[in-house]
């Protein structure tokens, strides 16, 4: 009896490990490809979209171009509600498949939109509309991938397995910057006419690959048990607001640190080229290298959180970001072409270490705050509410900076948001050692 039980348990354990690896792999690849689509827009907005779609005098056109990056973040909470409901009621896989189809279609269409000089006001209208659809899709992508990976991971390795989801998002960001580096060496006339469209049109390939990966996903056992036990919630949003309001507020507050993405990858790109005179190719290279370092650090930090806890890693990262943001922007404001060594060092420290610490933990820490029957919705809605500020951080930073080179004001704005993240984490429960089946069951 004992040997047969052991023999039966072995295949089950092997299957669970295989499912966990598949979930982590598909989470990495799917999120990377989805966020490649999402982030190429931010790079294009910083470098090319203003003269093509927002031809205003002075700095207003650039502010409007950068504001289109934030428009998608307004749509993200709506996407979180839609995909959260779909993922908590019908299944994680169904929601994730729908997300990638919408993202791929809207990204491809952006690459086809004629310029303002051709169709007038319809050009920026179509750009904003497609950006809203991208935001709807992104509202469910990382929460769904993170929830699925966390629920299929071994109990003592949830941080490590789930970290691959956000590592995928970072890989997408690296690819989105890297793809513009060789293109940016081409003549400006070509880039403004055809070149900037190439990364968007390539998204059709991205979409097909991701759909193939997503089709192989399996639903987590804990979600299937929720359905079998008739514990699903018909309207997760109402249930969250009624029973988990403090958890939602804390997670939304913790998500504010993500404003660093827009500040570093979009605002500092425009700032470095227009104010400091650093070439766009060098700024793109700095962004790519810094985020590449983040990509390699995230799994290590996820593993570290499994050993010492989520809160120490997350809060340490927030403190490091506050200090290094001031140092990085200060160095960039005094940089000059050929004298950017300090900017490179501080940029890499800021993103590859400080930002990576918080970024590598949130995909596991946020869903751990909610029970399985509302986990997708809880993380998605709370995360996207916090990301609204992050989406507009490039435009806000541009407005604060103005024509006076007010980099200190920009750093204070970023530091305030990141400090709120650290405070919310300090008041959140530690979840690293809590069994998966018990996560989120204790209410405030």
URKA-V757876 format. One record per residue. N is the residue number from 0. RES is the residue in one small letter. PHI is phi in whole degrees, 0 to 359 (NA if undefined). Layout:
BEGIN
N	RES	PHI
N	RES	PHI
END
This chain:
BEGIN
0	x	NA
1	x	295
2	x	292
3	x	291
4	x	296
5	x	296
6	x	296
7	x	288
8	x	289
9	x	299
10	x	298
11	x	298
12	x	296
13	x	296
14	x	295
15	x	295
16	x	297
17	x	296
18	x	297
19	x	295
20	x	295
21	x	298
22	x	296
23	x	294
24	x	294
25	x	293
26	x	296
27	x	295
28	x	294
29	x	298
30	x	291
31	x	300
32	x	290
33	x	296
34	x	280
35	x	300
36	x	304
37	x	289
38	x	275
39	x	298
40	x	295
41	x	298
42	x	295
43	x	296
44	x	296
45	x	288
46	x	248
47	x	230
48	x	288
49	x	302
50	x	291
51	x	276
52	x	237
53	x	226
54	x	281
55	x	260
56	x	283
57	x	67
58	x	271
59	x	298
60	x	298
61	x	292
62	x	298
63	x	295
64	x	297
65	x	290
66	x	294
67	x	296
68	x	297
69	x	286
70	x	305
71	x	297
72	x	287
73	x	293
74	x	283
75	x	300
76	x	300
77	x	296
78	x	297
79	x	298
80	x	295
81	x	294
82	x	289
83	x	297
84	x	298
85	x	298
86	x	289
87	x	277
88	x	260
89	x	259
90	x	141
91	x	297
92	x	297
93	x	301
94	x	295
95	x	293
96	x	295
97	x	295
98	x	302
99	x	289
100	x	295
101	x	295
102	x	297
103	x	297
104	x	294
105	x	293
106	x	294
107	x	298
108	x	293
109	x	304
110	x	292
111	x	254
112	x	292
113	x	293
114	x	284
115	x	301
116	x	294
117	x	263
118	x	238
119	x	67
120	x	297
121	x	294
122	x	297
123	x	295
124	x	297
125	x	294
126	x	299
127	x	296
128	x	299
129	x	294
130	x	293
131	x	297
132	x	294
133	x	300
134	x	296
135	x	301
136	x	295
137	x	296
138	x	298
139	x	243
140	x	292
141	x	294
142	x	298
143	x	292
144	x	297
145	x	294
146	x	298
147	x	294
148	x	295
149	x	296
150	x	284
151	x	261
152	x	285
153	x	300
154	x	308
155	x	267
156	x	226
157	x	299
158	x	298
159	x	293
160	x	296
161	x	287
162	x	299
163	x	292
164	x	297
165	x	284
166	x	298
167	x	296
168	x	299
169	x	293
170	x	298
171	x	298
172	x	295
173	x	299
174	x	297
175	x	294
176	x	281
177	x	296
178	x	293
179	x	275
180	x	297
181	x	293
182	x	296
183	x	291
184	x	278
185	x	281
186	x	304
187	x	302
188	x	298
189	x	294
190	x	297
191	x	285
192	x	262
193	x	234
194	x	304
195	x	295
196	x	282
197	x	303
198	x	300
199	x	287
200	x	291
201	x	293
202	x	297
203	x	297
204	x	292
205	x	303
206	x	296
207	x	297
208	x	298
209	x	292
210	x	300
211	x	299
212	x	296
213	x	293
214	x	296
215	x	268
216	x	291
217	x	239
218	x	291
219	x	296
220	x	300
221	x	294
222	x	289
223	x	298
224	x	295
225	x	298
226	x	292
227	x	296
228	x	272
229	x	55
230	x	255
231	x	292
232	x	252
233	x	296
234	x	233
235	x	304
236	x	301
237	x	296
238	x	296
239	x	295
240	x	298
241	x	283
242	x	251
243	x	228
244	x	295
245	x	291
246	x	298
247	x	297
248	x	296
249	x	294
250	x	294
251	x	300
252	x	294
253	x	297
254	x	285
255	x	297
256	x	299
257	x	290
258	x	300
259	x	298
260	x	299
261	x	293
262	x	295
263	x	279
264	x	272
265	x	244
266	x	297
267	x	292
268	x	295
269	x	293
270	x	296
271	x	297
272	x	280
273	x	272
274	x	261
275	x	277
276	x	79
277	x	287
278	x	294
279	x	297
280	x	296
281	x	291
282	x	296
283	x	297
284	x	295
285	x	298
286	x	298
287	x	295
288	x	295
289	x	297
290	x	286
291	x	295
292	x	297
293	x	301
294	x	304
295	x	282
296	x	280
297	x	303
298	x	299
299	x	298
300	x	291
301	x	297
302	x	297
303	x	299
304	x	293
305	x	292
306	x	267
307	x	251
308	x	113
309	x	287
310	x	297
311	x	300
312	x	291
313	x	297
314	x	293
315	x	300
316	x	298
317	x	296
318	x	298
319	x	299
320	x	297
321	x	300
322	x	295
323	x	285
324	x	297
325	x	299
326	x	295
327	x	294
328	x	294
329	x	298
330	x	293
331	x	293
332	x	293
333	x	254
334	x	284
335	x	213
336	x	308
337	x	88
338	x	227
339	x	240
340	x	301
341	x	294
342	x	299
343	x	297
344	x	299
345	x	291
346	x	297
347	x	293
348	x	298
349	x	299
350	x	271
351	x	285
352	x	238
353	x	294
354	x	296
355	x	299
356	x	297
357	x	285
358	x	294
359	x	284
360	x	263
361	x	297
362	x	297
363	x	262
364	x	290
365	x	293
366	x	294
367	x	292
368	x	279
369	x	232
370	x	286
371	x	299
372	x	287
373	x	227
374	x	295
375	x	302
376	x	295
377	x	300
378	x	291
379	x	298
380	x	293
381	x	296
382	x	298
383	x	290
384	x	298
385	x	292
386	x	281
387	x	302
388	x	297
389	x	298
390	x	295
391	x	267
392	x	301
393	x	297
394	x	291
395	x	297
396	x	297
397	x	297
398	x	293
399	x	295
400	x	295
401	x	55
402	x	261
403	x	258
404	x	55
405	x	272
406	x	292
407	x	295
408	x	298
409	x	296
410	x	294
411	x	295
412	x	301
413	x	296
414	x	298
415	x	295
416	x	296
417	x	292
418	x	298
419	x	298
420	x	301
421	x	296
422	x	294
423	x	297
424	x	295
425	x	298
426	x	263
427	x	263
428	x	289
429	x	282
430	x	237
431	x	302
432	x	259
433	x	282
434	x	302
435	x	304
436	x	293
437	x	257
438	x	296
439	x	78
440	x	280
441	x	272
442	x	259
443	x	289
END
